[in-house]
Amino acid sequence: MSKIQNVLFIMADQLRADHLGSYGHPYLRTPNLDALAARGMRFEQAFVNSGVCGPSRMSYYTGRYPSSHGTTWNRVPLSVSEVTLGEYLASRERDMVLIGKSHVIPDQAGMQRLAIDGGSELGTLLARGSFREADRYDGHHEPGDESGYPAFLRRHGYNSPDPWSDYVISAMDADGQVVSGWHMRNTHLPARVREPHSETAYTTDCALDFMRKRGSQPWALHLSYVKPHWPYMAPDPYHRMYRSDQCLPVVRNQQELAGAHPVLQAYRQHEESQSFAREECVRTVRPVYQGLITQLDTHLGRLFDYMEGAGLMRNTLVVFTADHGDFLGDHWLGEKELFYDTVQRVPLIIMDPSAAAEGTRGQVSRQLVESVDITPTILQALDVPQAGHLLEGRALQPLLHGAPEGMPWRAAAVSELDYSFRQARLTLSKTPQQCRAWSVRTDRWRYVYWRDEPEQLFDLQSDPNEFEDLGASQSHAAVRAEMRQHLLDWSLRSKRRTTMSDEAVERSTNAHKRAGIYFGQW
């Protein structure tokens, strides 16, 4: 092992923590990620700062909470004033290259206000969150000019104006009819695209091509896969790799539905929740979801094998995580967003090649860590100065380098939700400003503060599945008060002064006489 030269920041989309072999899944095969965990550190309690793609990713990329960076949901642009991981690295003349998904929405209004030409090099970089996009592919719709995937598909014989819709997320049914993977009833069928031409294979090929071209030159790569996110279509053989009896049991009961919280009740009326309430939907989708994960692991194995042969594992910090989980029918819900560990807890595996991490290889940390910790961790690994007035996370090197497990770290993880874009807002007759919620998750408690709705509390010690809502329990009033106080303290610690560093403040403290200002003298 040697000094860190490169960074490989891998993110899967909508991957639950309990769906990896190293996290305890009894059937799902992920040997390559399990091997990465064996040579690095696996974090048992890693939590996102939002259960939605956009805000979660912006917290990963900025090291700041959604309340601070302002991207509270998928359609909300990242403010042009926010500093991202790519910009921090650019200050050291190093690009942060993107292959795959970023979910960055450009702040066009902000650039217009500042008269920044969107077509200029600066405008293009800001619109991309300061990533250098080698091949951006978000995976929610037909790729455009930002990706080479459509042309790649056509070169391999998928002749269609929209090969993604017609081949990648479509299948052929028993009657020879082309059917769409947007209908989950079809996900048991193999995608029409051949496995070597699938999304996961293509994204991995791009990463391998990037590494080969860079050779011995230092690099930083955000490799961001769109799977196992919907549409849940897998190519052969991954669509048939698992049976429904090799899936985790659905975590739900009738008790949850009796007197349910108003927002949860509204979410359960969404189409995805109604679909996943059907046992048939769960039995159809979950095996394919697992197949997509094993496919991802297989292609990561290709990548890790190349890196091993090229000597890159000796000098590359490897971070593997996800932007959030997936309900898959748990709690009578589909999709993500809400405050359950099913969605909020994600896998996090970090392989630090430095000598300081030798003593922790293969260990499991049970400290509470958050998405906001990743940018500080990468910056510290590359000796990039930390912007203390901006970054709200903390570098994980003390844990990676062997700090005692019992050392003070973080008492709670905080997550946020803005559900104003969702049907639930209309169901509840709310304005967009009313649709906010915050969660405080400690080792024992999950507390949720809903604006203009009842609060929630779950005792994770006696109720790990979060079935019994103690939000109105008189005997737990003191616990709720303690959690509210923690949320208040967290809010007051937010980094609001973003235009001047702490160092600049220190230089300017009590400096009025140096500036020729002599107020208050007798």
C-alpha positions as CSV (number, residue, x, y, z in Angstrom):
1,M,0.0,0.0,0.0
2,S,1.1,3.6,-0.7
3,K,0.1,7.2,-0.8
4,I,-3.2,7.9,-2.3
5,Q,-2.9,9.1,-5.9
6,N,-6.4,8.5,-7.3
7,V,-10.0,8.5,-6.1
8,L,-12.8,6.1,-7.3
9,F,-16.1,7.2,-5.9
10,I,-18.7,4.6,-6.9
11,M,-22.4,5.1,-6.3
12,A,-25.3,2.8,-7.0
13,D,-28.8,4.1,-7.4
14,Q,-31.5,3.0,-5.1
15,L,-29.5,0.2,-3.4
16,R,-30.6,-0.9,0.0
17,A,-27.9,-1.7,2.6
18,D,-29.4,-5.1,3.4
19,H,-29.0,-6.2,-0.2
20,L,-25.3,-7.1,-0.2
21,G,-23.7,-10.3,1.0
22,S,-21.4,-8.5,3.4
23,Y,-24.4,-6.8,5.0
24,G,-26.0,-10.1,5.7
25,H,-28.3,-11.0,2.8
26,P,-28.6,-14.8,3.0
27,Y,-28.9,-15.4,-0.8
28,L,-27.7,-12.4,-2.8
29,R,-24.3,-13.0,-4.3
30,T,-21.9,-10.0,-4.3
31,P,-18.5,-11.5,-4.0
32,N,-16.6,-8.5,-5.4
33,L,-18.1,-5.9,-3.1
34,D,-17.7,-8.4,-0.2
35,A,-14.0,-8.7,-1.1
36,L,-13.7,-4.9,-1.2
37,A,-15.1,-4.8,2.3
38,A,-12.6,-7.4,3.4
39,R,-9.7,-5.1,2.3
40,G,-11.3,-1.9,3.5
41,M,-13.8,-0.9,6.1
42,R,-17.6,-1.5,6.0
43,F,-19.8,1.0,7.7
44,E,-22.8,-0.6,9.3
45,Q,-24.7,2.6,10.1
46,A,-24.3,4.9,7.1
47,F,-27.3,7.2,6.4
48,V,-28.2,9.5,3.6
49,N,-29.3,13.1,4.3
50,S,-32.3,12.7,2.1
51,G,-34.2,9.7,0.7
52,V,-34.5,11.3,-2.7
53,C,-31.9,11.1,-5.5
54,G,-31.2,14.8,-6.2
55,P,-30.9,16.2,-2.6
56,S,-29.1,13.1,-1.4
57,R,-26.5,13.4,-4.2
58,M,-26.0,17.1,-3.7
59,S,-25.2,16.4,0.0
60,Y,-22.6,13.8,-1.1
61,Y,-21.2,16.3,-3.6
62,T,-21.1,19.4,-1.4
63,G,-20.7,18.0,2.1
64,R,-23.7,20.1,3.1
65,Y,-27.2,19.2,4.2
66,P,-30.2,19.9,2.0
67,S,-31.3,22.8,4.2
68,S,-28.0,24.4,3.4
69,H,-27.4,23.6,-0.3
70,G,-31.0,24.2,-1.1
71,T,-31.6,21.3,-3.5
72,T,-34.6,19.8,-1.6
73,W,-35.9,17.6,-4.3
74,N,-35.1,16.2,-7.8
75,R,-36.3,19.1,-9.8
76,V,-34.6,21.8,-7.7
77,P,-31.4,23.2,-9.2
78,L,-28.2,23.3,-7.3
79,S,-27.4,26.9,-6.6
80,V,-24.6,28.3,-8.6
81,S,-23.1,29.6,-5.4
82,E,-22.6,26.1,-3.9
83,V,-19.1,24.6,-4.0
84,T,-18.9,21.0,-5.0
85,L,-16.3,18.3,-4.8
86,G,-15.3,19.0,-8.4
87,E,-14.7,22.6,-7.6
88,Y,-12.6,21.8,-4.6
89,L,-10.4,19.5,-6.6
90,A,-10.2,22.0,-9.5
91,S,-8.5,24.4,-7.0
92,R,-5.7,21.8,-7.0
93,E,-5.7,21.5,-10.8
94,R,-7.4,18.1,-10.7
95,D,-10.6,17.2,-12.6
96,M,-13.5,15.3,-11.0
97,V,-14.6,13.2,-13.9
98,L,-18.2,11.8,-14.1
99,I,-19.2,8.6,-15.8
100,G,-22.9,7.8,-15.3
101,K,-25.5,9.6,-13.2
102,S,-25.2,12.9,-11.3
103,H,-28.7,14.3,-11.1
104,V,-27.3,17.8,-11.1
105,I,-29.9,20.3,-12.3
106,P,-28.3,23.6,-13.6
107,D,-29.2,26.8,-11.9
108,Q,-30.0,28.7,-15.1
109,A,-31.7,31.6,-13.2
110,G,-28.6,32.0,-11.1
111,M,-26.3,32.1,-14.1
112,Q,-28.5,34.6,-15.9
113,R,-28.5,36.8,-12.8
114,L,-24.7,36.7,-12.8
115,A,-24.4,37.1,-16.6
116,I,-22.6,33.8,-17.0
117,D,-22.8,32.5,-20.5
118,G,-24.2,29.0,-20.3
119,G,-22.3,28.0,-23.3
120,S,-18.9,29.1,-22.0
121,E,-16.5,26.8,-20.3
122,L,-17.4,28.2,-16.9
123,G,-21.1,28.1,-17.6
124,T,-20.9,24.5,-18.8
125,L,-18.9,23.4,-15.7
126,L,-21.3,25.1,-13.3
127,A,-24.2,23.6,-15.1
128,R,-22.7,20.1,-14.5
129,G,-21.9,20.6,-10.8
130,S,-18.2,21.1,-11.7
131,F,-17.9,17.5,-13.0
132,R,-16.0,16.9,-16.2
133,E,-18.6,14.7,-17.9
134,A,-16.9,11.9,-19.7
135,D,-20.3,10.2,-20.3
136,R,-23.4,11.3,-18.4
137,Y,-26.2,8.8,-18.3
138,D,-29.0,9.4,-15.8
139,G,-31.1,6.3,-16.7
140,H,-34.6,7.7,-16.2
141,H,-35.4,8.5,-19.8
142,E,-33.9,8.2,-23.3
143,P,-30.3,9.4,-23.1
144,G,-29.5,12.5,-25.1
145,D,-26.3,14.0,-26.4
146,E,-24.7,13.9,-23.0
147,S,-24.2,10.2,-23.4
148,G,-22.7,8.0,-26.0
149,Y,-25.0,5.1,-25.1
150,P,-27.6,5.5,-27.8
151,A,-25.0,5.6,-30.5
152,F,-23.3,2.6,-28.9
153,L,-26.6,0.7,-29.0
154,R,-27.2,1.5,-32.7
155,R,-23.6,0.4,-33.6
156,H,-24.5,-3.0,-32.1
157,G,-27.6,-3.4,-34.1
158,Y,-30.3,-2.0,-32.0
159,N,-31.9,0.0,-34.8
160,S,-34.4,2.3,-33.3
161,P,-35.0,6.1,-32.9
162,D,-35.1,5.3,-29.1
163,P,-33.1,2.1,-28.5
164,W,-33.2,2.6,-24.7
165,S,-37.0,2.4,-24.6
166,D,-37.3,-0.3,-27.3
167,Y,-34.5,-2.6,-26.1
168,V,-32.9,-1.7,-22.8
169,I,-36.2,-1.4,-20.8
170,S,-38.4,-3.6,-23.0
171,A,-38.9,-7.3,-23.3
172,M,-40.7,-9.8,-25.5
173,D,-43.7,-11.6,-24.0
174,A,-44.9,-15.2,-24.7
175,D,-47.0,-13.9,-27.6
176,G,-44.0,-12.3,-29.3
177,Q,-45.1,-8.8,-28.4
178,V,-42.7,-6.1,-27.2
179,V,-43.7,-5.0,-23.7
180,S,-42.4,-2.2,-21.6
181,G,-40.4,-2.5,-18.3
182,W,-42.3,0.6,-17.1
183,H,-45.0,-2.0,-16.3
184,M,-43.6,-3.9,-13.4
185,R,-45.6,-7.0,-14.3
186,N,-43.1,-7.5,-17.2
187,T,-39.9,-7.4,-15.2
188,H,-39.7,-11.2,-14.9
189,L,-38.8,-11.2,-18.6
190,P,-35.3,-10.6,-19.9
191,A,-34.6,-7.2,-21.3
192,R,-34.2,-7.2,-25.1
193,V,-30.7,-5.8,-24.8
194,R,-27.9,-8.3,-24.6
195,E,-26.0,-8.3,-21.4
196,P,-22.7,-7.0,-22.8
197,H,-24.7,-4.0,-24.1
198,S,-26.7,-3.3,-21.0
199,E,-26.5,-0.1,-18.9
200,T,-24.3,-1.6,-16.3
201,A,-21.9,-3.2,-18.8
202,Y,-21.7,0.0,-20.8
203,T,-20.9,2.2,-17.8
204,T,-18.2,-0.2,-16.7
205,D,-16.7,-0.2,-20.2
206,C,-16.5,3.6,-20.1
207,A,-14.7,3.5,-16.7
208,L,-12.2,0.9,-18.0
209,D,-11.6,3.0,-21.1
210,F,-11.0,6.1,-18.9
211,M,-8.5,4.3,-16.6
212,R,-6.6,2.9,-19.6
213,K,-6.3,6.3,-21.2
214,R,-5.1,7.9,-18.0
215,G,-2.4,5.4,-17.4
216,S,-0.2,6.5,-14.6
217,Q,-1.6,10.0,-14.5
218,P,-3.5,10.8,-11.2
219,W,-7.3,10.9,-11.6
220,A,-10.5,11.3,-9.6
221,L,-13.6,9.5,-11.0
222,H,-17.2,9.5,-9.9
223,L,-18.5,6.2,-11.3
224,S,-22.3,6.4,-10.9
225,Y,-24.5,3.5,-11.9
226,V,-28.2,3.8,-12.6
227,K,-29.0,0.4,-11.3
228,P,-30.7,-1.2,-9.4
229,H,-33.1,1.8,-9.8
230,W,-36.3,1.3,-11.8
231,P,-37.2,0.4,-14.5
232,Y,-36.4,-2.9,-13.0
233,M,-35.4,-4.7,-16.2
234,A,-32.4,-7.0,-16.2
235,P,-30.8,-8.8,-19.2
236,D,-30.4,-12.5,-19.3
237,P,-29.3,-14.3,-17.2
238,Y,-29.7,-11.8,-14.3
239,H,-33.5,-11.6,-14.7
240,R,-33.8,-15.3,-13.6
241,M,-30.9,-15.6,-11.2
242,Y,-33.0,-15.5,-8.0
243,R,-36.4,-16.9,-7.0
244,S,-38.9,-15.1,-4.9
245,D,-38.2,-17.4,-1.9
246,Q,-34.6,-16.2,-2.1
247,C,-35.6,-12.6,-1.3
248,L,-35.9,-11.0,2.1
249,P,-39.4,-11.1,3.6
250,V,-41.5,-8.0,3.2
251,V,-41.4,-5.9,6.3
252,R,-45.0,-4.8,7.0
253,N,-48.0,-5.6,9.0
254,Q,-51.6,-4.5,9.4
255,Q,-50.8,-2.6,12.6
256,E,-49.1,0.1,10.5
257,L,-52.3,0.8,8.6
258,A,-54.5,1.5,11.6
259,G,-54.5,5.2,12.4
260,A,-51.5,5.8,10.1
261,H,-49.7,9.1,10.1
262,P,-51.5,11.4,7.6
263,V,-48.4,11.8,5.3
264,L,-47.7,8.1,5.2
265,Q,-51.4,7.4,4.6
266,A,-51.2,9.8,1.6
267,Y,-48.0,8.2,0.3
268,R,-49.7,4.8,0.4
269,Q,-52.2,6.1,-2.1
270,H,-49.5,6.7,-4.6
271,E,-49.6,4.3,-7.6
272,E,-46.2,2.8,-6.8
273,S,-47.3,2.0,-3.2
274,Q,-50.6,0.6,-4.4
275,S,-48.7,-1.7,-6.8
276,F,-46.2,-2.9,-4.2
277,A,-49.1,-3.6,-1.8
278,R,-49.8,-6.5,-4.2
279,E,-47.9,-9.7,-3.3
280,E,-47.6,-10.5,-7.0
281,C,-45.7,-7.2,-7.5
282,V,-43.3,-8.0,-4.7
283,R,-42.7,-11.5,-5.9
284,T,-42.1,-10.3,-9.4
285,V,-39.8,-7.3,-8.8
286,R,-37.6,-8.3,-5.8
287,P,-35.8,-11.2,-7.6
288,V,-35.0,-9.0,-10.5
289,Y,-33.8,-6.2,-8.2
290,Q,-31.4,-8.7,-6.7
291,G,-30.3,-9.8,-10.2
292,L,-29.5,-6.2,-11.1
293,I,-27.3,-6.0,-7.9
294,T,-25.4,-9.2,-8.8
295,Q,-24.9,-7.9,-12.3
296,L,-23.5,-4.7,-10.9
297,D,-21.2,-6.7,-8.6
298,T,-20.0,-8.8,-11.6
299,H,-19.0,-5.7,-13.6
300,L,-17.3,-4.1,-10.6
301,G,-15.3,-7.3,-10.5
302,R,-14.1,-6.6,-14.0
303,L,-13.1,-3.1,-13.0
304,F,-11.4,-4.2,-9.8
305,D,-9.5,-7.0,-11.6
306,Y,-8.2,-4.4,-14.1
307,M,-7.2,-2.0,-11.3
308,E,-5.4,-4.9,-9.5
309,G,-3.4,-5.8,-12.6
310,A,-2.6,-2.1,-13.3
311,G,-1.4,-1.5,-9.7
312,L,-4.2,1.0,-9.1
313,M,-5.5,-0.8,-6.0
314,R,-2.3,0.2,-4.3
315,N,-2.8,4.0,-4.7
316,T,-6.6,4.5,-5.2
317,L,-9.1,5.5,-2.5
318,V,-12.2,3.4,-3.4
319,V,-15.6,4.6,-2.0
320,F,-18.7,2.5,-2.7
321,T,-22.1,3.7,-1.6
322,A,-25.7,4.5,-2.7
323,D,-27.9,7.5,-2.9
324,H,-30.8,5.8,-0.9
325,G,-32.6,2.5,-0.7
326,D,-35.9,1.2,-2.1
327,F,-39.0,0.2,-0.2
328,L,-40.0,-2.7,-2.5
329,G,-43.2,-3.1,-0.6
330,D,-41.9,-2.7,2.9
331,H,-44.3,-0.6,5.1
332,W,-46.9,-0.9,2.3
333,L,-44.8,1.6,0.3
334,G,-43.0,1.7,-3.1
335,E,-40.1,4.0,-4.2
336,K,-38.2,5.8,-1.4
337,E,-38.2,9.3,0.3
338,L,-39.7,8.5,3.7
339,F,-37.9,8.0,7.0
340,Y,-37.3,4.3,7.5
341,D,-34.0,2.5,7.6
342,T,-35.1,0.7,4.5
343,V,-34.5,3.9,2.5
344,Q,-32.3,6.0,4.7
345,R,-29.6,3.4,5.5
346,V,-27.2,2.7,2.7
347,P,-24.1,0.5,2.1
348,L,-20.8,2.3,2.6
349,I,-17.5,0.6,1.9
350,I,-14.2,2.5,1.9
351,M,-10.9,1.0,0.9
352,D,-8.1,3.4,1.9
353,P,-4.8,2.1,0.5
354,S,-2.6,4.2,2.8
355,A,-0.4,2.5,5.4
356,A,-2.4,4.2,8.2
357,A,-5.4,2.0,7.3
358,E,-3.6,-1.3,7.5
359,G,-4.9,-2.0,11.0
360,T,-8.6,-1.6,10.1
361,R,-8.8,-3.8,7.0
362,G,-11.9,-6.0,7.1
363,Q,-13.3,-4.2,10.1
364,V,-16.9,-3.0,10.5
365,S,-17.6,0.4,12.0
366,R,-20.8,1.0,13.8
367,Q,-20.4,4.7,14.2
368,L,-23.2,6.9,12.7
369,V,-21.9,8.4,9.4
370,E,-23.7,10.5,6.8
371,S,-23.5,11.4,3.2
372,V,-22.0,14.7,4.0
373,D,-18.9,12.9,5.3
374,I,-17.8,11.7,1.8
375,T,-16.6,15.0,0.4
376,P,-14.4,15.8,3.4
377,T,-13.1,12.3,3.4
378,I,-12.0,12.6,-0.3
379,L,-10.5,16.0,0.2
380,Q,-8.5,14.9,3.2
381,A,-7.3,11.8,1.3
382,L,-5.9,14.1,-1.5
383,D,-4.5,16.7,0.9
384,V,-7.0,19.4,-0.3
385,P,-7.7,22.1,2.4
386,Q,-11.0,21.8,4.1
387,A,-13.4,24.7,3.8
388,G,-14.6,24.7,7.4
389,H,-17.1,27.5,6.9
390,L,-18.9,25.4,4.2
391,L,-18.4,21.7,5.0
392,E,-21.0,20.2,7.4
393,G,-19.7,16.7,7.3
394,R,-16.5,15.3,8.8
395,A,-13.7,13.3,7.2
396,L,-13.8,9.6,8.1
397,Q,-10.1,9.1,8.3
398,P,-10.1,8.8,12.1
399,L,-12.3,5.8,11.8
400,L,-10.5,4.4,8.7
401,H,-7.1,4.8,10.5
402,G,-8.1,3.0,13.7
403,A,-9.7,5.4,16.2
404,P,-11.3,3.4,19.1
405,E,-14.8,2.3,18.3
406,G,-16.1,3.9,21.4
407,M,-14.7,7.4,20.7
408,P,-17.1,10.3,20.5
409,W,-18.3,10.7,17.0
410,R,-21.8,11.6,16.1
411,A,-24.9,11.2,18.4
412,A,-27.4,11.2,15.5
413,A,-27.9,11.3,11.8
414,V,-30.2,13.9,10.3
415,S,-32.2,13.5,7.1
416,E,-34.7,15.8,5.3
417,L,-37.7,15.6,3.0
418,D,-39.5,18.1,0.8
419,Y,-42.6,16.3,-0.5
420,S,-44.1,19.4,-2.2
421,F,-43.7,17.9,-5.7
422,R,-45.6,14.7,-4.8
423,Q,-49.3,13.7,-5.0
424,A,-49.3,13.5,-1.2
425,R,-49.3,17.3,-1.1
426,L,-52.5,17.6,-3.1
427,T,-54.1,14.8,-1.1
428,L,-53.4,16.7,2.1
429,S,-54.3,20.1,0.6
430,K,-51.0,21.7,1.5
431,T,-48.9,24.5,0.1
432,P,-45.4,23.8,-1.0
433,Q,-44.0,25.6,2.1
434,Q,-45.8,23.2,4.4
435,C,-44.3,20.0,2.9
436,R,-41.1,19.7,4.9
437,A,-39.9,17.1,7.4
438,W,-36.7,16.2,9.3
439,S,-35.6,13.0,10.9
440,V,-33.2,12.4,13.8
441,R,-31.8,8.9,13.9
442,T,-29.8,7.8,16.9
443,D,-28.6,4.3,17.9
444,R,-31.9,3.7,19.6
445,W,-34.5,6.2,18.3
446,R,-35.9,7.4,15.1
447,Y,-37.7,10.8,15.5
448,V,-39.5,12.7,12.7
449,Y,-40.6,16.3,12.9
450,W,-43.3,17.1,10.3
451,R,-44.3,20.6,9.6
452,D,-48.0,21.1,10.4
453,E,-48.4,17.3,11.1
454,P,-48.0,15.1,14.2
455,E,-44.4,14.1,15.1
456,Q,-43.3,10.5,15.0
457,L,-41.0,8.3,17.2
458,F,-39.8,4.7,16.9
459,D,-37.9,2.7,19.5
460,L,-35.4,0.9,17.4
461,Q,-34.3,-1.2,20.3
462,S,-37.7,-2.9,21.0
463,D,-39.1,-2.2,17.5
464,P,-36.3,-2.5,14.9
465,N,-38.8,-2.7,12.0
466,E,-40.3,0.6,12.9
467,F,-43.9,-0.6,13.2
468,E,-45.1,1.1,16.4
469,D,-45.3,4.9,16.2
470,L,-44.8,6.4,19.6
471,G,-45.4,10.0,18.4
472,A,-48.4,10.4,20.7
473,S,-47.2,8.3,23.6
474,Q,-47.3,10.2,26.9
475,S,-44.6,8.0,28.4
476,H,-42.2,9.0,25.6
477,A,-42.8,12.8,25.8
478,A,-39.4,13.3,27.3
479,V,-37.7,11.4,24.5
480,R,-39.5,13.5,21.9
481,A,-38.4,16.7,23.6
482,E,-34.8,15.5,23.6
483,M,-35.0,14.7,19.9
484,R,-36.6,18.1,19.1
485,Q,-33.7,19.7,21.0
486,H,-31.2,17.8,19.0
487,L,-32.9,18.9,15.8
488,L,-32.8,22.5,17.0
489,D,-29.1,22.2,17.9
490,W,-28.3,20.7,14.5
491,S,-30.2,23.5,12.8
492,L,-28.3,26.2,14.7
493,R,-25.0,24.6,13.7
494,S,-25.7,24.9,10.0
495,K,-23.1,26.7,8.0
496,R,-24.9,29.9,6.9
497,R,-21.9,32.2,6.4
498,T,-20.7,30.9,3.1
499,T,-19.0,34.0,1.6
500,M,-16.1,34.3,4.1
501,S,-13.9,31.6,5.6
502,D,-13.3,31.1,9.3
503,E,-9.7,32.1,8.7
504,A,-10.7,35.4,7.1
505,V,-13.0,36.0,10.1
506,E,-10.1,35.4,12.5
507,R,-7.9,37.8,10.6
508,S,-10.7,40.4,10.7
509,T,-11.5,40.0,14.4
510,N,-11.1,43.2,16.5
511,A,-9.3,44.8,13.5
512,H,-11.3,48.1,13.3
513,K,-8.4,50.3,14.4
514,R,-6.1,48.7,11.7
515,A,-8.8,49.8,9.3
516,G,-8.7,53.4,10.6
517,I,-11.9,53.1,12.5
518,Y,-11.6,54.5,16.1
519,F,-15.1,54.3,17.6
520,G,-15.6,54.2,21.3
521,Q,-12.4,56.0,22.4
522,W,-12.5,58.4,25.3
